[in-house]
Structure formats: structure tokens, C-alpha cells
Amino acid sequence: MKLNRLTIRYLAVTSICLILLSATGCEPETKTDPKQERLYAAKNMELQKQIESLKTQHEEALKAKQSEIDSCVKQRDVFKKQLDEQALQMFENTVLTDLLRENKSLKDENEKLKADMQK
């Protein structure tokens, strides 16, 4: 297969154009201003300091909340222990009172039965 001259020229021109486009790049050339760069750098440093400050504040707030939670847990445990003791005491008092009443009634009945037997 023979290529005619026009096709060869077309391929050569297209190849050269592609090489030139890839060498120059598609992005426009941007010139950076040193003042602008320093301004951006200063702004970035300021933002980094703000971020660190916020991190520190959040860590302190978390520690305070954790301390508060620990205090509440201890207080809850004390209240629970007191409540358990009160409940046990109330149960003992109730059961003991009932047992003492029943014991007294049984003693009375026993005395009555003894008196009836002696008659």
C-alpha cells in the first residue's frame, strides 16, 4: 500500500502539532507574585495556629466532660449503695415486724392453750 504525498504531509503536520502541544502544555502559564506567596503562607500559618488552638480547646472540653461523667458515675454508685441499704433495711424491718407480731400471737395462743389445759 502506497501512501500519497498529501497523506504523508498531513501525518507529518499532525505529528508536529501534537508534539508542540504536548511540549507547551494546556495550562496557561501563571506567574506567581512573591508578595502573594508570602501572604498565602502567612494566612496558612495563621489557620494552622487556629486549628491547633481549636484542637486544644476541644481536648480540654472533652477532659472536663469526662471528669464530670466520672463524678456523676461515682455519685450514682454512692446513691445506689445507699438505696440498696435502705431497701434492705426496710425489708428487714417489715419482715422482722411481721415475724415479731406472728411470734407474739403464737405466744399468746400458746399461753391460752396452756391455761385451757390446766382447767
C-alpha positions in Angstrom: 0.0 0.0 0.0 1.4 3.2 -1.1 0.7 6.5 0.7 0.4 9.6 -1.5 2.3 12.7 -0.7 -0.7 14.6 0.7 -1.4 11.9 3.3 2.3 11.9 4.3 2.3 15.6 4.7 -0.9 15.5 6.6 0.5 12.9 9.0 3.8 14.9 9.4 2.0 18.2 10.2 -0.4 16.5 12.6 2.5 14.8 14.4 4.5 18.1 14.7 1.4 19.8 16.1 0.8 17.1 18.6 4.5 17.3 19.7 4.3 21.0 20.1 1.1 21.0 22.0 2.3 18.3 24.4 5.6 20.2 25.0 3.9 23.5 25.8 1.1 22.1 27.9 -2.5 23.0 28.0 -2.5 25.1 31.2 -1.8 28.8 30.9 1.4 29.9 32.4 0.9 31.6 35.7 3.4 34.0 37.2 3.5 33.9 40.9 3.9 37.1 42.8 6.3 36.7 45.8 4.2 39.1 47.9 1.1 37.0 47.1 3.0 33.8 48.1 4.1 35.3 51.4 0.5 36.4 52.1 -0.8 32.9 51.4 2.0 31.4 53.6 1.1 33.8 56.4 -2.5 33.0 56.1 -1.9 29.3 56.1 0.3 29.6 59.2 -2.5 31.6 60.9 -5.1 29.0 60.0 -2.8 26.2 61.3 -2.5 28.1 64.6 -6.3 28.4 64.8 -6.7 24.7 64.1 -4.2 23.8 66.9 -6.0 26.2 69.2 -9.3 24.6 68.5 -7.9 21.1 68.9 -6.6 22.1 72.3 -9.9 23.7 73.3 -11.8 20.6 72.3 -9.4 18.3 74.1 -9.8 20.4 77.3 -13.6 20.4 76.9 -13.5 16.6 76.4 -11.4 16.2 79.5 -13.7 18.4 81.5 -16.8 16.4 80.3 -15.1 13.1 81.1 -14.3 14.4 84.6 -17.9 15.4 85.0 -19.1 12.0 83.8 -16.7 10.2 86.2 -18.0 12.4 89.1 -21.6 11.6 88.2 -20.8 7.8 88.0 -19.3 7.9 91.5 -22.2 9.9 92.8 -24.6 7.4 91.2 -22.8 4.5 92.8 -23.0 6.1 96.2 -26.7 6.7 95.8 -27.3 3.2 94.5 -25.5 1.8 97.5 -27.5 3.9 99.9 -30.7 2.9 98.2 -29.8 -0.8 98.3 -29.0 -0.4 102.0 -32.3 1.4 102.7 -34.3 -1.2 100.7 -32.6 -4.0 102.7 -33.3 -2.2 105.9 -36.9 -1.6 105.0 -37.3 -5.2 104.0 -35.7 -6.4 107.2 -37.9 -4.1 109.3 -41.0 -5.2 107.5 -40.2 -8.9 107.8 -39.0 -8.6 111.3 -42.1 -6.7 112.4 -44.3 -9.3 110.8 -42.3 -12.1 112.4 -42.5 -10.4 115.8 -46.2 -10.0 115.5 -46.7 -13.6 114.5 -44.4 -14.7 117.3 -46.4 -12.7 119.9 -49.7 -14.0 118.6 -48.3 -17.6 118.7 -47.1 -17.0 122.3 -50.5 -15.6 123.3 -52.2 -18.6 121.7 -49.8 -20.9 123.4 -50.4 -19.3 126.8 -54.2 -19.6 126.2 -53.9 -23.2 125.3 -51.8 -23.9 128.4 -54.4 -22.2 130.5 -57.2 -24.2 128.9 -55.3 -27.5 129.5 -54.8 -26.7 133.2 -58.6 -26.3 133.7 
